[in-house]
């Protein structure tokens, strides 16, 4: 039976194991594709959510206007029955309409539906932005891998590195050695001069 592959997290995927640069470089294209695909999906979801919000707003507003129009017509036709002494003005009609329970209830539905869809849209946009950052991080990981590989190559072909403590010792040894050689040369030169005389 095939072993099921465990889904890795962003933190797992963005991590660079500098002891296995070869493996990291091999994985990189698939990781970029994985996070690019997640970003594309989130972008589609955010677009869809924005469109649903527009439709919800339009439908809720149309329903609110339908209730308003019904109440407006009712007060214009039955103003006497509804408690008006004379034919009401536009301002009086508007004031009466917005105080009616049918309008208040529909207005609450309008606000609730917009609030819900706005929250869903905000979550979808946040997810899109987060995944865009993840995709960008995978692109930056590629650059970091290139830099690390370049550094590894230059370290591989570089001069051997000597710890600072040993450099000091080797400088002292070198100076001592140079002094010995100088003294030896001076002695030999002195001996030759004596032989020539």
Secondary structure, 3 states (H helix, E strand, C coil): CCCCCCCCCHHHHHCCCCCCHHHHHHHHHHHHHHHHHHHHHHHHHHHHHHHHHHHHHHHHHHHHHHHHHHHHHHHHHCCCCCCCCCCCCHHHHHHHHHHCHHHHHHHHHHHHHHHHHHHHHHHHHHHHHHHHHHHHHHHHHHHHHHHHHHHHHHHHCCCCCCCHHHHHHHHHHHHHHHHHHHHHHHHHHHHHHHHHC
